[in-house]
């Protein structure tokens, strides 16, 4: 009983642990239920309609993240840095960020409403889902502002409120998606997203107002010019960098739909495979949201424990989450129904899992970009990734969903491998956290899972080897941590 009490006391003192706990709770309720709802949607709709769902999801993510990636992370950084030192400075910067985010959201909303049908034709080649995209345009507005509000809550380190918002999201979206999709199809899915995004915006606005009042933060437009210059140096490259990621994904989706003779079907296959990746990356981003304010404070101060956790935990979770789909893609595919039982789905699932693991490894380094004011390099890095992804998506479009998966594996791998020397040289990451035999071991495990599937090794054998692989990851990560701390 004493040990349990000591553990509880330690948990209460450890702000990172508490943050991760609340974040996990919110993710399980929100994204877990959303993930389950997508299985229903996939079974209820045709593969082609599920391809349209993929375009709508990508459309919302792309334009809402324009605000979140630039102003959400700006709010997190400057609230975390200034809150303890100057409430006036925090109030001034946060007020300016809120106005800027609102104006950007309005511009995006008006533009998407005015050019709705043109955007629909541009992305899909037809006007079939113009009404669904109309609903999504309004959903983007609320999603954008909510992204800023949750970013601010992360800066205040109020992860309990973020968890409450995610729980509300899950409890609302799950029944709405099921009921409205069953009744109205793709339009119903889009309407469910609109209602959900409005509801969580309202919830986060109420909670943020309460937190601001508790910390004594008020609305202030004093020193606008000085503060604007400060956040411009961070927000502008963050905004441009965001233009290099999700719009690229949207473009690649459009290439697949418009240039492949069976584009919507192939997009449906890719969207089903990619759902697991999206859940994985959202989980990592939620945990990363906890680490973000601490990365701002701890960058370059020699805290080796935090260095290791910040850089390695995304790759660790990426491996644990995605290795099962590398070794057993057919089991995952069966959740979507019989129309997804084919080799294209299996191979696409493996490829999506591989590029998700590669992408996860860079998440901790990306936080150091922001902490060390290397955001303009982030623009260049993401630009290189985007150009590579588009080029290979175009070249491999005839291979459908599999070609799309290969294109992203190549883009993520090259973007990571080619820039590692720069990361090390500028002390964005310690070489012992990237140039090590541990990474080679994990890469070998991933290729081993792919090889076992291609050789038609029995499911039972692959399950056993999957368990062994996960145990190897757990043991070696612990050993790696201990050696890094000692050195």
Helices and strands as residue ranges (DSSP letters): H 2-13, H 15-27, I 28-32, H 33-44, H 47-67, I 68-72, H 73-82, H 87-114, H 116-124, H 130-155, H 159-184, H 186-215, H 224-242, H 246-259, H 263-298, H 304-327, H 329-334, G 338-340, H 343-361, H 363-371, H 375-395, G 397-399, H 400-417, H 420-425, G 431-433, H 437-454, H 459-486
